[in-house]
Amino acid sequence: MGDDELQQLIEKTSLHVFRKPFIHVARFNGRLRTTGGRYMLNDHSIEINPLVLKMHGMEELIGVIQHELCHYHLHREGRGYQHRDADFRKLLKETSSPRYCKPLSVGNKKRDNVHLYKCKECNLLYTRQRKMDVRKYRCGKCKGVIMEVRNSED
């Protein structure tokens, strides 16, 4: 699906669900990472993450489109268009639009490599995401020498 087909789909969805026309630009934006789409306040355009269609299919894409159209129509009418606004939540419910998009990343998890350090004097344990130079740092509790116990990269 290209930008032209997306434009037609959004225009059709706007007329069918909201009974109001969408008269601005819609396009795919592959740079979006964590969100399904976004409504641009300055030019009233809608950008959709192409991963929504690729990973979850047409039904989820239409849900994201409806969600962004809620922002669009409320903003154009001068009503509360933000997620926290009652007008927005009410319109989502009336149009059966989803509040959130399904996750788009394989895993939004922390890094797997965890470094474990231990104080030689008081045996206090430290876990760190990044490697630390044990010659530069001392224990925060007793000022003792710190040594690396385990590195999960091994």
MILO-951144 format. One record per residue: residue in three letters; x negated, y negated, z of N, C-alpha, C, CB in turn. Coordinates in Angstrom, 1 decimal. Glycine has a CB too. Example, Ala and Ser with C-alpha at 12.3 -4.5 7.8 and 13.67 -1.06 7.14 Angstrom:
<recs>
{"ALA",{-13.2,5.7,7.8},{-12.3,4.5,7.8},{-13.2,3.3,7.8},{-11.3,4.5,9.0}};
{"SER",{-12.8,2.2,7.1},{-13.7,1.1,7.1},{-12.9,0.0,7.9},{-14.1,0.6,5.7}};
</recs>
This chain:
<recs>
{"MET",{-0.8,1.2,0.0},{0.0,0.0,0.0},{-0.9,-1.2,0.0},{1.0,0.0,1.2}};
{"GLY",{-0.6,-2.2,-0.8},{-1.3,-3.4,-0.9},{-0.6,-4.6,-0.3},{-1.6,-3.7,-2.4}};
{"ASP",{-1.2,-5.7,-0.4},{-0.7,-6.9,0.2},{0.7,-7.3,-0.4},{-1.6,-8.1,0.1}};
{"ASP",{0.8,-7.1,-1.7},{2.1,-7.5,-2.3},{3.2,-6.6,-1.8},{2.0,-7.3,-3.9}};
{"GLU",{3.0,-5.3,-1.7},{4.0,-4.4,-1.2},{4.3,-4.7,0.3},{3.5,-2.9,-1.3}};
{"LEU",{3.3,-5.0,1.0},{3.5,-5.4,2.4},{4.4,-6.7,2.5},{2.2,-5.7,3.2}};
{"GLN",{4.1,-7.6,1.7},{4.9,-8.9,1.6},{6.4,-8.6,1.3},{4.4,-9.8,0.5}};
{"GLN",{6.6,-7.7,0.4},{8.0,-7.3,0.0},{8.7,-6.6,1.2},{8.0,-6.5,-1.2}};
{"LEU",{7.9,-5.7,1.8},{8.5,-4.9,3.0},{8.8,-5.9,4.1},{7.4,-3.9,3.4}};
{"ILE",{8.0,-6.8,4.4},{8.3,-7.8,5.5},{9.5,-8.6,5.1},{7.1,-8.6,5.8}};
{"GLU",{9.6,-9.1,3.9},{10.7,-9.9,3.5},{12.0,-9.1,3.6},{10.5,-10.4,2.1}};
{"LYS",{12.0,-7.9,3.1},{13.1,-7.0,3.2},{13.5,-6.7,4.6},{12.9,-5.7,2.4}};
{"THR",{12.6,-6.4,5.5},{12.8,-6.1,6.9},{13.4,-7.3,7.6},{11.6,-5.6,7.6}};
{"SER",{12.9,-8.5,7.3},{13.4,-9.7,7.9},{14.8,-10.0,7.6},{12.5,-10.9,7.5}};
{"LEU",{15.2,-9.8,6.3},{16.6,-10.0,5.9},{17.5,-8.9,6.5},{16.7,-10.0,4.4}};
{"HIS",{17.1,-7.7,6.5},{17.9,-6.6,7.0},{18.1,-6.6,8.5},{17.3,-5.3,6.6}};
{"VAL",{17.0,-6.8,9.3},{17.1,-6.7,10.7},{17.5,-8.1,11.4},{15.7,-6.3,11.3}};
{"PHE",{16.9,-9.2,10.9},{17.1,-10.5,11.5},{18.1,-11.3,10.8},{15.8,-11.2,11.6}};
{"ARG",{18.5,-11.0,9.6},{19.4,-11.7,8.7},{18.9,-13.1,8.5},{20.8,-11.8,9.3}};
{"LYS",{17.5,-13.3,8.4},{16.9,-14.5,8.2},{15.7,-14.3,7.2},{16.4,-15.2,9.5}};
{"PRO",{15.4,-15.2,6.3},{14.3,-14.9,5.4},{12.9,-15.2,6.0},{14.4,-15.8,4.1}};
{"PHE",{12.0,-14.4,5.5},{10.5,-14.6,5.8},{10.0,-15.3,4.6},{9.8,-13.3,6.1}};
{"ILE",{9.5,-16.6,4.8},{9.1,-17.4,3.6},{7.7,-17.7,3.6},{9.9,-18.7,3.6}};
{"HIS",{6.9,-17.0,4.4},{5.4,-17.3,4.4},{4.6,-16.1,3.9},{5.0,-17.7,5.9}};
{"VAL",{3.3,-16.1,4.2},{2.5,-15.1,3.6},{2.2,-13.9,4.6},{1.1,-15.7,3.3}};
{"ALA",{2.2,-12.7,4.1},{1.9,-11.5,4.9},{0.8,-10.8,4.2},{3.2,-10.6,5.0}};
{"ARG",{-0.1,-10.3,5.0},{-1.3,-9.6,4.4},{-1.9,-8.6,5.4},{-2.4,-10.6,4.0}};
{"PHE",{-2.6,-7.6,4.9},{-3.4,-6.7,5.7},{-4.7,-7.4,6.2},{-3.6,-5.4,5.0}};
{"ASN",{-5.1,-7.1,7.4},{-6.4,-7.6,7.9},{-7.1,-6.4,8.5},{-6.1,-8.8,8.9}};
{"GLY",{-8.1,-5.9,7.8},{-8.9,-4.8,8.3},{-9.8,-5.1,9.5},{-9.7,-4.2,7.2}};
{"ARG",{-10.0,-6.4,9.8},{-10.9,-6.8,10.9},{-10.2,-6.7,12.3},{-11.3,-8.2,10.7}};
{"LEU",{-8.8,-6.5,12.3},{-8.1,-6.3,13.5},{-8.5,-5.0,14.1},{-6.6,-6.4,13.4}};
{"ARG",{-8.9,-4.9,15.4},{-9.4,-3.7,16.0},{-8.4,-3.1,17.0},{-10.7,-3.9,16.6}};
{"THR",{-7.9,-3.9,17.9},{-7.2,-3.3,19.0},{-5.7,-3.6,18.9},{-7.7,-3.8,20.3}};
{"THR",{-5.3,-4.4,17.9},{-3.9,-4.8,17.8},{-3.3,-4.3,16.5},{-3.7,-6.3,18.0}};
{"GLY",{-2.0,-4.1,16.5},{-1.3,-3.6,15.3},{-1.1,-4.8,14.3},{0.0,-3.0,15.6}};
{"GLY",{-0.9,-6.0,14.8},{-0.7,-7.1,13.9},{-0.7,-8.4,14.7},{0.7,-7.0,13.2}};
{"ARG",{-0.6,-9.5,14.0},{-0.6,-10.8,14.7},{0.1,-11.8,13.9},{-2.0,-11.3,15.1}};
{"TYR",{0.8,-12.7,14.6},{1.5,-13.8,14.0},{0.6,-15.0,14.2},{3.0,-14.0,14.6}};
{"MET",{0.3,-15.7,13.1},{-0.5,-16.9,13.1},{0.3,-18.2,13.3},{-1.4,-17.0,11.8}};
{"LEU",{0.2,-18.9,14.4},{1.0,-20.0,14.7},{0.8,-21.2,13.7},{0.7,-20.5,16.1}};
{"ASN",{-0.5,-21.4,13.3},{-0.8,-22.6,12.5},{-0.2,-22.5,11.1},{-2.3,-22.7,12.4}};
{"ASP",{-0.2,-21.4,10.5},{0.3,-21.3,9.1},{1.5,-20.3,8.9},{-0.7,-20.9,8.1}};
{"HIS",{2.0,-19.8,10.0},{3.2,-18.9,10.1},{3.0,-17.6,9.3},{4.4,-19.7,9.6}};
{"SER",{1.8,-17.2,9.1},{1.6,-16.0,8.3},{1.5,-14.8,9.3},{0.3,-16.0,7.5}};
{"ILE",{1.7,-13.6,8.8},{1.6,-12.4,9.6},{0.5,-11.5,9.0},{3.0,-11.6,9.6}};
{"GLU",{-0.4,-11.0,9.9},{-1.4,-10.1,9.5},{-1.2,-8.8,10.2},{-2.8,-10.7,9.9}};
{"ILE",{-1.3,-7.7,9.4},{-1.1,-6.4,9.9},{-2.4,-5.6,9.7},{0.1,-5.7,9.1}};
{"ASN",{-2.6,-4.8,10.8},{-3.8,-3.9,10.8},{-3.5,-2.7,9.9},{-4.1,-3.4,12.2}};
{"PRO",{-4.3,-2.4,8.8},{-4.0,-1.3,7.9},{-4.1,0.1,8.6},{-4.9,-1.3,6.8}};
{"LEU",{-4.8,0.1,9.8},{-4.8,1.4,10.5},{-3.5,1.9,11.0},{-5.8,1.3,11.7}};
{"VAL",{-2.6,1.0,11.2},{-1.2,1.3,11.7},{-0.6,2.3,10.7},{-0.3,0.1,11.9}};
{"LEU",{-0.6,1.9,9.4},{0.0,2.8,8.4},{-0.8,4.1,8.3},{0.0,2.0,7.1}};
{"LYS",{-2.2,4.0,8.3},{-3.0,5.1,8.1},{-2.9,6.1,9.2},{-4.5,4.6,7.9}};
{"MET",{-2.9,5.7,10.4},{-2.9,6.6,11.6},{-1.5,7.0,12.0},{-3.6,5.9,12.7}};
{"HIS",{-0.5,6.1,11.9},{0.8,6.4,12.5},{2.0,6.5,11.5},{1.1,5.4,13.6}};
{"GLY",{1.8,6.0,10.3},{2.8,6.2,9.3},{3.7,4.9,9.2},{3.6,7.3,9.6}};
{"MET",{4.7,5.1,8.3},{5.5,4.0,7.9},{6.5,3.5,9.0},{6.4,4.4,6.7}};
{"GLU",{6.9,4.5,9.8},{7.9,4.1,10.9},{7.2,3.2,11.9},{8.4,5.4,11.6}};
{"GLU",{6.0,3.5,12.3},{5.2,2.6,13.2},{4.9,1.3,12.6},{3.9,3.3,13.7}};
{"LEU",{4.6,1.3,11.3},{4.3,0.0,10.6},{5.6,-0.9,10.6},{3.9,0.3,9.1}};
{"ILE",{6.7,-0.3,10.4},{7.9,-1.1,10.4},{8.2,-1.7,11.8},{9.2,-0.3,9.9}};
{"GLY",{7.9,-0.9,12.8},{8.0,-1.3,14.2},{7.1,-2.5,14.5},{7.7,-0.2,15.2}};
{"VAL",{5.8,-2.5,14.0},{4.9,-3.6,14.2},{5.4,-4.8,13.4},{3.5,-3.2,13.7}};
{"ILE",{5.9,-4.6,12.2},{6.4,-5.7,11.4},{7.6,-6.4,12.2},{6.9,-5.2,10.0}};
{"GLN",{8.5,-5.6,12.7},{9.6,-6.1,13.5},{9.1,-6.9,14.7},{10.6,-5.0,13.9}};
{"HIS",{8.1,-6.4,15.4},{7.6,-7.1,16.5},{7.0,-8.5,16.1},{6.5,-6.3,17.2}};
{"GLU",{6.3,-8.5,15.0},{5.7,-9.8,14.6},{6.7,-10.7,14.1},{4.6,-9.5,13.5}};
{"LEU",{7.8,-10.2,13.5},{8.9,-11.0,13.0},{9.6,-11.7,14.2},{9.8,-10.2,12.1}};
{"CYS",{9.7,-11.0,15.3},{10.3,-11.6,16.5},{9.5,-12.8,16.9},{10.3,-10.6,17.7}};
{"HIS",{8.1,-12.7,16.9},{7.3,-13.9,17.2},{7.6,-15.0,16.1},{5.8,-13.5,17.1}};
{"TYR",{7.6,-14.6,14.9},{7.8,-15.6,13.8},{9.1,-16.3,13.9},{7.8,-14.8,12.4}};
{"HIS",{10.2,-15.6,14.0},{11.5,-16.3,14.0},{11.8,-17.1,15.2},{12.7,-15.3,13.9}};
{"LEU",{11.3,-16.7,16.4},{11.5,-17.4,17.6},{10.6,-18.7,17.6},{11.1,-16.6,18.8}};
{"HIS",{9.4,-18.6,17.1},{8.5,-19.8,17.0},{9.1,-20.8,16.1},{7.1,-19.4,16.6}};
{"ARG",{9.6,-20.4,14.9},{10.2,-21.3,14.0},{11.4,-22.0,14.5},{10.5,-20.5,12.7}};
{"GLU",{12.1,-21.3,15.4},{13.4,-21.9,16.0},{13.1,-22.7,17.2},{14.3,-20.8,16.4}};
{"GLY",{11.8,-22.8,17.7},{11.4,-23.5,18.8},{11.8,-22.9,20.1},{12.1,-24.9,18.8}};
{"ARG",{12.0,-21.6,20.1},{12.3,-20.8,21.3},{11.1,-20.1,21.8},{13.5,-19.8,21.1}};
{"GLY",{11.2,-19.4,23.0},{10.1,-18.7,23.6},{9.7,-17.5,22.8},{10.5,-18.3,25.0}};
{"TYR",{8.5,-17.6,22.2},{8.0,-16.6,21.3},{6.9,-15.7,21.9},{7.5,-17.2,20.0}};
{"GLN",{6.4,-16.1,23.1},{5.3,-15.3,23.7},{5.8,-14.1,24.4},{4.5,-16.2,24.7}};
{"HIS",{4.9,-13.1,24.6},{5.3,-11.8,25.2},{6.0,-12.0,26.6},{4.1,-10.9,25.4}};
{"ARG",{5.7,-13.0,27.3},{6.2,-13.2,28.7},{7.6,-13.9,28.7},{5.3,-14.0,29.5}};
{"ASP",{8.0,-14.4,27.5},{9.2,-15.2,27.5},{10.5,-14.3,27.4},{9.2,-16.1,26.3}};
{"ALA",{11.5,-14.8,28.1},{12.8,-14.0,28.1},{13.4,-13.9,26.7},{13.8,-14.6,29.1}};
{"ASP",{13.3,-15.0,26.0},{13.9,-15.0,24.6},{13.2,-13.9,23.8},{13.7,-16.3,23.9}};
{"PHE",{11.9,-13.8,23.9},{11.2,-12.8,23.1},{11.6,-11.3,23.5},{9.6,-12.9,23.3}};
{"ARG",{11.6,-11.1,24.8},{12.0,-9.7,25.3},{13.4,-9.4,24.9},{11.8,-9.7,26.8}};
{"LYS",{14.3,-10.4,25.0},{15.7,-10.2,24.6},{15.8,-9.8,23.1},{16.6,-11.4,24.9}};
{"LEU",{15.1,-10.6,22.2},{15.2,-10.3,20.8},{14.5,-8.9,20.5},{14.4,-11.4,20.0}};
{"LEU",{13.5,-8.5,21.2},{12.9,-7.2,21.0},{14.0,-6.1,21.2},{11.7,-7.0,21.9}};
{"LYS",{14.7,-6.3,22.3},{15.7,-5.3,22.7},{16.8,-5.3,21.7},{16.2,-5.6,24.1}};
{"GLU",{17.3,-6.5,21.3},{18.4,-6.6,20.3},{18.1,-5.9,19.0},{18.8,-8.0,20.1}};
{"THR",{16.8,-6.0,18.5},{16.4,-5.5,17.2},{15.7,-4.1,17.3},{15.5,-6.5,16.6}};
{"SER",{15.7,-3.6,18.6},{15.0,-2.2,18.8},{13.6,-2.2,18.3},{15.8,-1.1,18.1}};
{"SER",{12.9,-3.4,18.5},{11.5,-3.5,18.1},{10.6,-3.0,19.3},{11.2,-4.9,17.7}};
{"PRO",{9.5,-2.4,19.0},{8.6,-2.0,20.1},{7.9,-3.1,20.7},{7.6,-1.0,19.5}};
{"ARG",{7.6,-3.0,22.0},{6.9,-4.1,22.7},{5.4,-3.9,22.5},{7.2,-4.0,24.2}};
{"TYR",{4.9,-2.7,22.3},{3.5,-2.4,22.1},{3.3,-1.5,20.9},{2.8,-1.8,23.4}};
{"CYS",{2.1,-1.6,20.3},{1.7,-0.7,19.2},{1.1,0.6,19.8},{0.8,-1.4,18.2}};
{"LYS",{1.2,1.7,19.1},{0.5,2.9,19.6},{-1.0,2.6,19.4},{0.9,4.1,18.7}};
{"PRO",{-1.8,3.3,20.3},{-3.3,3.0,20.2},{-3.9,3.3,18.8},{-4.0,3.9,21.2}};
{"LEU",{-4.8,2.4,18.4},{-5.4,2.5,17.1},{-6.8,3.0,17.1},{-5.3,1.2,16.4}};
{"SER",{-7.4,3.2,18.2},{-8.8,3.7,18.2},{-8.8,5.1,18.7},{-9.7,2.8,19.1}};
{"VAL",{-9.8,5.9,18.4},{-9.9,7.3,18.8},{-10.1,7.3,20.3},{-11.1,8.0,18.1}};
{"GLY",{-10.9,6.5,20.8},{-11.1,6.4,22.3},{-11.6,5.1,22.7},{-12.0,7.5,22.7}};
{"ASN",{-10.8,4.4,23.5},{-11.3,3.1,24.0},{-11.9,3.3,25.3},{-10.1,2.1,24.0}};
{"LYS",{-12.9,4.2,25.4},{-13.5,4.6,26.6},{-14.8,3.9,26.8},{-13.6,6.1,26.7}};
{"LYS",{-15.3,4.0,28.1},{-16.6,3.4,28.4},{-17.7,4.3,27.8},{-16.8,3.3,29.9}};
{"ARG",{-18.9,3.8,27.8},{-20.0,4.6,27.3},{-20.2,5.8,28.1},{-21.3,3.7,27.2}};
{"ASP",{-20.6,6.9,27.4},{-20.8,8.2,28.1},{-22.1,8.2,28.9},{-20.8,9.3,27.1}};
{"ASN",{-23.1,7.4,28.5},{-24.4,7.5,29.2},{-24.3,6.7,30.5},{-25.5,7.0,28.3}};
{"VAL",{-24.4,7.3,31.6},{-24.4,6.7,32.9},{-25.8,7.0,33.6},{-23.2,7.2,33.8}};
{"HIS",{-26.4,6.0,34.1},{-27.7,6.1,34.8},{-27.4,6.1,36.3},{-28.7,5.0,34.4}};
{"LEU",{-28.0,7.1,37.0},{-27.8,7.2,38.4},{-29.1,6.9,39.1},{-27.3,8.6,38.8}};
{"TYR",{-29.1,6.0,40.1},{-30.3,5.6,40.8},{-30.0,5.8,42.3},{-30.6,4.1,40.6}};
{"LYS",{-31.1,6.0,43.1},{-31.0,6.3,44.5},{-32.1,5.5,45.3},{-31.1,7.8,44.8}};
{"CYS",{-31.8,5.0,46.4},{-32.8,4.4,47.3},{-33.5,5.5,48.0},{-32.1,3.4,48.3}};
{"LYS",{-34.9,5.3,48.0},{-35.7,6.3,48.7},{-35.6,6.3,50.2},{-37.2,6.1,48.3}};
{"GLU",{-35.3,5.1,50.8},{-35.2,5.0,52.2},{-33.8,5.3,52.8},{-35.5,3.5,52.6}};
{"CYS",{-32.8,4.7,52.3},{-31.4,4.9,52.9},{-30.5,5.8,52.1},{-30.7,3.5,53.0}};
{"ASN",{-31.0,6.3,50.9},{-30.3,7.2,50.1},{-29.0,6.7,49.5},{-30.0,8.5,50.9}};
{"LEU",{-28.9,5.3,49.4},{-27.7,4.7,48.7},{-27.8,5.0,47.2},{-27.7,3.2,49.0}};
{"LEU",{-26.6,5.4,46.7},{-26.6,5.7,45.2},{-26.0,4.5,44.4},{-25.7,7.0,45.0}};
{"TYR",{-26.6,4.3,43.3},{-26.2,3.3,42.3},{-25.9,4.0,41.0},{-27.2,2.2,42.2}};
{"THR",{-24.8,3.6,40.4},{-24.5,4.1,39.0},{-24.5,2.9,38.1},{-23.1,4.9,38.9}};
{"ARG",{-25.1,3.0,37.0},{-25.2,1.9,36.0},{-24.9,2.3,34.6},{-26.6,1.2,36.1}};
{"GLN",{-24.3,1.4,33.8},{-24.0,1.7,32.4},{-25.3,1.5,31.6},{-22.9,0.8,31.9}};
{"ARG",{-26.1,0.6,32.1},{-27.4,0.2,31.3},{-28.5,0.7,32.2},{-27.4,-1.3,31.0}};
{"LYS",{-29.6,1.0,31.5},{-30.8,1.4,32.2},{-31.4,0.2,32.9},{-31.8,2.0,31.2}};
{"MET",{-32.0,0.4,34.1},{-32.6,-0.7,34.8},{-34.1,-0.4,35.1},{-31.8,-0.9,36.1}};
{"ASP",{-34.9,-1.4,35.1},{-36.3,-1.2,35.4},{-36.5,-1.1,37.0},{-37.2,-2.4,34.8}};
{"VAL",{-36.8,0.0,37.5},{-36.8,0.3,38.9},{-38.0,-0.5,39.6},{-36.9,1.7,39.2}};
{"ARG",{-39.0,-0.9,38.8},{-40.1,-1.7,39.3},{-39.7,-3.1,39.7},{-41.3,-1.7,38.3}};
{"LYS",{-38.6,-3.6,39.1},{-38.2,-5.0,39.3},{-37.2,-5.1,40.4},{-37.7,-5.5,38.0}};
{"TYR",{-36.5,-4.1,40.8},{-35.4,-4.2,41.7},{-35.6,-3.4,43.0},{-34.1,-3.8,41.0}};
{"ARG",{-35.0,-3.8,44.0},{-35.0,-3.1,45.3},{-33.6,-2.9,45.8},{-35.8,-4.0,46.4}};
{"CYS",{-33.4,-2.0,46.8},{-32.1,-1.7,47.3},{-31.5,-2.9,47.9},{-32.2,-0.6,48.4}};
{"GLY",{-30.2,-3.1,47.7},{-29.5,-4.3,48.2},{-29.2,-4.1,49.7},{-28.2,-4.5,47.4}};
{"LYS",{-29.2,-2.9,50.2},{-28.9,-2.7,51.6},{-30.1,-2.8,52.5},{-28.2,-1.3,51.7}};
{"CYS",{-31.2,-2.1,52.1},{-32.4,-2.0,53.0},{-33.7,-2.5,52.4},{-32.6,-0.6,53.5}};
{"LYS",{-33.6,-3.0,51.2},{-34.8,-3.5,50.4},{-35.8,-2.4,50.1},{-35.5,-4.6,51.2}};
{"GLY",{-35.3,-1.1,50.1},{-36.2,0.0,49.8},{-36.4,0.2,48.3},{-35.6,1.2,50.4}};
{"VAL",{-37.3,1.1,48.0},{-37.6,1.4,46.6},{-36.5,2.2,46.0},{-39.0,2.1,46.5}};
{"ILE",{-36.2,1.9,44.7},{-35.2,2.6,44.0},{-35.8,3.6,43.0},{-34.2,1.6,43.3}};
{"MET",{-35.3,4.8,42.9},{-35.8,5.7,41.9},{-34.6,6.2,41.0},{-36.5,6.9,42.5}};
{"GLU",{-34.9,6.6,39.8},{-33.8,7.1,38.9},{-33.6,8.6,39.2},{-34.2,6.9,37.4}};
{"VAL",{-32.4,9.0,39.5},{-32.1,10.3,39.8},{-31.7,11.1,38.6},{-31.0,10.4,40.9}};
{"ARG",{-30.8,10.5,37.8},{-30.2,11.2,36.6},{-29.9,10.3,35.5},{-29.0,12.1,37.0}};
{"ASN",{-30.1,10.7,34.3},{-29.7,10.0,33.1},{-28.9,10.9,32.3},{-31.0,9.4,32.3}};
{"SER",{-27.6,10.6,32.0},{-26.7,11.5,31.3},{-27.1,11.7,29.8},{-25.3,11.0,31.4}};
{"GLU",{-28.0,10.8,29.3},{-28.4,11.0,27.9},{-29.2,12.2,27.7},{-29.1,9.8,27.4}};
{"ASP",{-29.9,12.7,28.8},{-30.7,13.9,28.7},{-30.0,15.1,28.4},{-31.5,14.1,30.0}};
</recs>
